[in-house]
């Protein structure tokens, strides 16, 4: 999870930037790739436990033009994140009203051979909350919106590159839809967008630039309880970093793309869902580039 929003030590970035010429810092707090097939489809009223497990590996660091920075970059991340989702029977503007929260735990192992730098830590990430989640369900569509945010409750250390906390409040409006072109909903196309507004960090005078990202999927129900499809995401930094403690090139706006495949299996009697997806990043600029395997388990309680 962390390599998809990697924030390296400022001093270390200065050394790396000396080789790269123009490398900034990524700032997205949301773990890219968390959603895939039917990303904007919210379950019906009920209480659900959704459990995410990420296994992420990146060995490439890209500068602002997309060239590899030859510093022997290597990061491995194993993260787990339970999410509690409550969809009530109340309605607002025709939508189901719900809420949810998530707390991640991340094991991050970072190495940079050029500086003989090694660091590892297991720590708690920031609390993610949807105080209000609205979801609509039609014959040919699902849709969802939420005023999501991250609270800086995670472990943070300005001298550490592997702590899971961000040390900042992040407001993240979320919006998306899933379209079913056929009445039996055998095919689906989904897109879920998020825009991150970052507040100034609490311990250092740094305000990360805003980020916009979209997760998407195209799937086919090969069986009533089995879906297979293509998934991916895109991420762009929209505004520049700012603050007197910014020691990197604030004009660098990182970006990355990813594509992959997903299998979704449904067990109707048990109200249990299993999703397994693999994603490969490409086209990165000003950030790391790697691959991820993500397992998502959802159970109605």
PATIKE-154449 format. One record per residue (C-alpha): residue number from 0; residue in three letters; chain; x, y, z. Coordinates in steps of 0.1 Angstrom, whole numbers, plus 5000, padded with zeros to 4 digits. Example, Ala and Ser with C-alpha at 12.3 -4.5 7.8 and 13.67 -1.06 7.14 Angstrom:
% residues 2
0, ALA, A, 5123, 4955, 5078
1, SER, A, 5137, 4989, 5071
//
This chain:
% residues 301
0, UNK, A, 5000, 5000, 5000
1, UNK, A, 5027, 5024, 5010
2, UNK, A, 5047, 5022, 4977
3, UNK, A, 5016, 5035, 4959
4, UNK, A, 5018, 5067, 4979
5, UNK, A, 5055, 5067, 4989
6, UNK, A, 5068, 5097, 5009
7, UNK, A, 5105, 5093, 5013
8, UNK, A, 5127, 5112, 5037
9, UNK, A, 5135, 5147, 5025
10, UNK, A, 5172, 5143, 5030
11, UNK, A, 5172, 5110, 5012
12, UNK, A, 5152, 5125, 4983
13, UNK, A, 5178, 5152, 4980
14, UNK, A, 5205, 5125, 4974
15, UNK, A, 5183, 5106, 4950
16, UNK, A, 5173, 5138, 4932
17, UNK, A, 5210, 5146, 4926
18, UNK, A, 5210, 5115, 4904
19, UNK, A, 5175, 5120, 4890
20, UNK, A, 5178, 5157, 4884
21, UNK, A, 5140, 5162, 4890
22, UNK, A, 5122, 5140, 4915
23, UNK, A, 5094, 5152, 4937
24, UNK, A, 5073, 5134, 4964
25, UNK, A, 5041, 5115, 4960
26, UNK, A, 5013, 5126, 4983
27, UNK, A, 4982, 5104, 4977
28, UNK, A, 4970, 5088, 5009
29, UNK, A, 4944, 5065, 4994
30, UNK, A, 4958, 5030, 4985
31, UNK, A, 4954, 5028, 4947
32, UNK, A, 4939, 4995, 4935
33, UNK, A, 4918, 4989, 4965
34, UNK, A, 4887, 4986, 4943
35, UNK, A, 4883, 4969, 4909
36, UNK, A, 4853, 4951, 4893
37, UNK, A, 4820, 4969, 4901
38, UNK, A, 4840, 4995, 4921
39, UNK, A, 4811, 5019, 4925
40, UNK, A, 4785, 4992, 4935
41, UNK, A, 4776, 4993, 4972
42, UNK, A, 4759, 4963, 4988
43, UNK, A, 4722, 4965, 4999
44, UNK, A, 4712, 4974, 5035
45, UNK, A, 4731, 4955, 5062
46, UNK, A, 4763, 4953, 5082
47, UNK, A, 4794, 4941, 5063
48, UNK, A, 4830, 4933, 5071
49, UNK, A, 4853, 4939, 5041
50, UNK, A, 4890, 4928, 5046
51, UNK, A, 4917, 4940, 5022
52, UNK, A, 4952, 4924, 5020
53, UNK, A, 4978, 4940, 4998
54, UNK, A, 5012, 4925, 4987
55, UNK, A, 5031, 4952, 4968
56, UNK, A, 5066, 4952, 4953
57, UNK, A, 5084, 4980, 4934
58, UNK, A, 5120, 4981, 4922
59, UNK, A, 5118, 5011, 4899
60, UNK, A, 5120, 5048, 4907
61, UNK, A, 5111, 5072, 4879
62, UNK, A, 5120, 5109, 4875
63, UNK, A, 5097, 5136, 4861
64, UNK, A, 5103, 5125, 4825
65, UNK, A, 5097, 5088, 4832
66, UNK, A, 5134, 5078, 4832
67, UNK, A, 5146, 5052, 4857
68, UNK, A, 5166, 5066, 4886
69, UNK, A, 5196, 5042, 4890
70, UNK, A, 5198, 5041, 4928
71, UNK, A, 5189, 5004, 4935
72, UNK, A, 5154, 5013, 4948
73, UNK, A, 5134, 4984, 4963
74, UNK, A, 5103, 4985, 4985
75, UNK, A, 5081, 4956, 4997
76, UNK, A, 5048, 4962, 5014
77, UNK, A, 5024, 4938, 5031
78, UNK, A, 4993, 4955, 5043
79, UNK, A, 4960, 4944, 5058
80, UNK, A, 4929, 4966, 5063
81, UNK, A, 4896, 4957, 5079
82, UNK, A, 4867, 4979, 5068
83, UNK, A, 4833, 4980, 5085
84, UNK, A, 4804, 4990, 5062
85, UNK, A, 4769, 4998, 5075
86, UNK, A, 4741, 5004, 5050
87, UNK, A, 4709, 5015, 5067
88, UNK, A, 4674, 5012, 5054
89, UNK, A, 4670, 5050, 5054
90, UNK, A, 4667, 5068, 5021
91, UNK, A, 4679, 5102, 5009
92, UNK, A, 4672, 5115, 4974
93, UNK, A, 4663, 5079, 4965
94, UNK, A, 4697, 5066, 4978
95, UNK, A, 4705, 5041, 5005
96, UNK, A, 4723, 5059, 5034
97, UNK, A, 4753, 5043, 5050
98, UNK, A, 4787, 5049, 5065
99, UNK, A, 4820, 5030, 5069
100, UNK, A, 4854, 5031, 5084
101, UNK, A, 4888, 5014, 5078
102, UNK, A, 4921, 5011, 5097
103, UNK, A, 4952, 4997, 5079
104, UNK, A, 4982, 4980, 5093
105, UNK, A, 5013, 4981, 5071
106, UNK, A, 5047, 4962, 5071
107, UNK, A, 5070, 4983, 5049
108, UNK, A, 5105, 4973, 5039
109, UNK, A, 5125, 4999, 5020
110, UNK, A, 5161, 4996, 5005
111, UNK, A, 5181, 5021, 4984
112, UNK, A, 5214, 5004, 4975
113, UNK, A, 5231, 5036, 4963
114, UNK, A, 5231, 5049, 4999
115, UNK, A, 5232, 5016, 5017
116, UNK, A, 5199, 5026, 5031
117, UNK, A, 5176, 5001, 5048
118, UNK, A, 5145, 5006, 5068
119, UNK, A, 5116, 4985, 5080
120, UNK, A, 5086, 4991, 5102
121, UNK, A, 5052, 4976, 5110
122, UNK, A, 5028, 5004, 5119
123, UNK, A, 4991, 5015, 5119
124, UNK, A, 4979, 5037, 5090
125, UNK, A, 4955, 5066, 5091
126, UNK, A, 4918, 5061, 5099
127, UNK, A, 4896, 5062, 5068
128, UNK, A, 4860, 5074, 5073
129, UNK, A, 4829, 5078, 5052
130, UNK, A, 4806, 5096, 5076
131, UNK, A, 4778, 5095, 5050
132, UNK, A, 4777, 5071, 5020
133, UNK, A, 4749, 5074, 4995
134, UNK, A, 4743, 5046, 4970
135, UNK, A, 4717, 5043, 4942
136, UNK, A, 4706, 5011, 4924
137, UNK, A, 4688, 5010, 4891
138, UNK, A, 4680, 4984, 4864
139, UNK, A, 4711, 4993, 4845
140, UNK, A, 4733, 5011, 4870
141, UNK, A, 4747, 5015, 4905
142, UNK, A, 4761, 5048, 4917
143, UNK, A, 4777, 5061, 4949
144, UNK, A, 4790, 5094, 4964
145, UNK, A, 4807, 5101, 4997
146, UNK, A, 4826, 5129, 5015
147, UNK, A, 4854, 5106, 5025
148, UNK, A, 4884, 5117, 5046
149, UNK, A, 4915, 5104, 5063
150, UNK, A, 4923, 5114, 5099
151, UNK, A, 4961, 5115, 5110
152, UNK, A, 4958, 5088, 5136
153, UNK, A, 4985, 5066, 5120
154, UNK, A, 5020, 5061, 5132
155, UNK, A, 5042, 5090, 5121
156, UNK, A, 5079, 5099, 5124
157, UNK, A, 5094, 5127, 5103
158, UNK, A, 5127, 5108, 5104
159, UNK, A, 5112, 5076, 5090
160, UNK, A, 5104, 5067, 5054
161, UNK, A, 5084, 5036, 5064
162, UNK, A, 5059, 5048, 5089
163, UNK, A, 5023, 5043, 5077
164, UNK, A, 5008, 5076, 5089
165, UNK, A, 5006, 5107, 5068
166, UNK, A, 5006, 5133, 5096
167, UNK, A, 4978, 5152, 5077
168, UNK, A, 4941, 5155, 5073
169, UNK, A, 4929, 5146, 5039
170, UNK, A, 4894, 5153, 5025
171, UNK, A, 4886, 5130, 4996
172, UNK, A, 4852, 5135, 4978
173, UNK, A, 4844, 5101, 4962
174, UNK, A, 4820, 5095, 4933
175, UNK, A, 4814, 5068, 4907
176, UNK, A, 4790, 5045, 4888
177, UNK, A, 4787, 5010, 4875
178, UNK, A, 4768, 5005, 4842
179, UNK, A, 4751, 4972, 4832
180, UNK, A, 4743, 4973, 4795
181, UNK, A, 4722, 4942, 4795
182, UNK, A, 4691, 4934, 4816
183, UNK, A, 4707, 4903, 4832
184, UNK, A, 4737, 4923, 4843
185, UNK, A, 4762, 4898, 4827
186, UNK, A, 4784, 4927, 4816
187, UNK, A, 4795, 4956, 4838
188, UNK, A, 4816, 4987, 4834
189, UNK, A, 4826, 5008, 4864
190, UNK, A, 4846, 5039, 4873
191, UNK, A, 4852, 5053, 4908
192, UNK, A, 4869, 5087, 4911
193, UNK, A, 4885, 5104, 4941
194, UNK, A, 4900, 5138, 4946
195, UNK, A, 4923, 5144, 4976
196, UNK, A, 4926, 5178, 4993
197, UNK, A, 4956, 5177, 5017
198, UNK, A, 4960, 5198, 5047
199, UNK, A, 4994, 5210, 5060
200, UNK, A, 5012, 5183, 5079
201, UNK, A, 5011, 5187, 5117
202, UNK, A, 5048, 5182, 5124
203, UNK, A, 5065, 5198, 5094
204, UNK, A, 5056, 5228, 5072
205, UNK, A, 5046, 5208, 5041
206, UNK, A, 5013, 5208, 5022
207, UNK, A, 5012, 5181, 4996
208, UNK, A, 4996, 5189, 4962
209, UNK, A, 4961, 5177, 4955
210, UNK, A, 4957, 5143, 4938
211, UNK, A, 4930, 5129, 4915
212, UNK, A, 4927, 5091, 4908
213, UNK, A, 4902, 5068, 4891
214, UNK, A, 4898, 5031, 4895
215, UNK, A, 4879, 5012, 4868
216, UNK, A, 4868, 4978, 4857
217, UNK, A, 4852, 4959, 4828
218, UNK, A, 4837, 4925, 4838
219, UNK, A, 4817, 4896, 4825
220, UNK, A, 4797, 4872, 4846
221, UNK, A, 4808, 4839, 4831
222, UNK, A, 4786, 4822, 4857
223, UNK, A, 4759, 4835, 4880
224, UNK, A, 4784, 4835, 4909
225, UNK, A, 4817, 4841, 4890
226, UNK, A, 4829, 4873, 4873
227, UNK, A, 4862, 4878, 4854
228, UNK, A, 4874, 4912, 4841
229, UNK, A, 4900, 4938, 4834
230, UNK, A, 4908, 4964, 4860
231, UNK, A, 4931, 4994, 4864
232, UNK, A, 4937, 5028, 4879
233, UNK, A, 4952, 5062, 4870
234, UNK, A, 4966, 5088, 4894
235, UNK, A, 4978, 5124, 4888
236, UNK, A, 4990, 5151, 4912
237, UNK, A, 4970, 5182, 4902
238, UNK, A, 4986, 5210, 4922
239, UNK, A, 5022, 5217, 4934
240, UNK, A, 5035, 5209, 4969
241, UNK, A, 5041, 5239, 4991
242, UNK, A, 5056, 5249, 5025
243, UNK, A, 5089, 5261, 5039
244, UNK, A, 5100, 5226, 5047
245, UNK, A, 5097, 5214, 5010
246, UNK, A, 5133, 5204, 5000
247, UNK, A, 5125, 5187, 4967
248, UNK, A, 5113, 5200, 4934
249, UNK, A, 5078, 5211, 4942
250, UNK, A, 5069, 5216, 4905
251, UNK, A, 5071, 5179, 4898
252, UNK, A, 5036, 5164, 4896
253, UNK, A, 5038, 5127, 4899
254, UNK, A, 5015, 5103, 4880
255, UNK, A, 5011, 5066, 4874
256, UNK, A, 4989, 5042, 4855
257, UNK, A, 4981, 5005, 4862
258, UNK, A, 4962, 4977, 4845
259, UNK, A, 4955, 4941, 4854
260, UNK, A, 4929, 4913, 4859
261, UNK, A, 4904, 4903, 4886
262, UNK, A, 4884, 4873, 4895
263, UNK, A, 4853, 4877, 4917
264, UNK, A, 4836, 4847, 4933
265, UNK, A, 4802, 4850, 4952
266, UNK, A, 4788, 4825, 4977
267, UNK, A, 4751, 4836, 4979
268, UNK, A, 4740, 4814, 5008
269, UNK, A, 4768, 4826, 5030
270, UNK, A, 4766, 4862, 5017
271, UNK, A, 4804, 4860, 5012
272, UNK, A, 4824, 4876, 4984
273, UNK, A, 4860, 4869, 4973
274, UNK, A, 4880, 4892, 4949
275, UNK, A, 4915, 4886, 4938
276, UNK, A, 4932, 4911, 4915
277, UNK, A, 4967, 4916, 4901
278, UNK, A, 4979, 4950, 4888
279, UNK, A, 5010, 4961, 4870
280, UNK, A, 5020, 4998, 4870
281, UNK, A, 5034, 5017, 4840
282, UNK, A, 5040, 5053, 4828
283, UNK, A, 5051, 5065, 4862
284, UNK, A, 5067, 5099, 4866
285, UNK, A, 5082, 5114, 4897
286, UNK, A, 5075, 5083, 4918
287, UNK, A, 5079, 5046, 4923
288, UNK, A, 5065, 5020, 4898
289, UNK, A, 5057, 4984, 4907
290, UNK, A, 5031, 4957, 4909
291, UNK, A, 5005, 4945, 4934
292, UNK, A, 4983, 4915, 4943
293, UNK, A, 4952, 4924, 4963
294, UNK, A, 4928, 4900, 4980
295, UNK, A, 4894, 4914, 4992
296, UNK, A, 4870, 4893, 5014
297, UNK, A, 4835, 4906, 5021
298, UNK, A, 4811, 4890, 5046
299, UNK, A, 4776, 4902, 5056
300, UNK, A, 4774, 4900, 5094
//
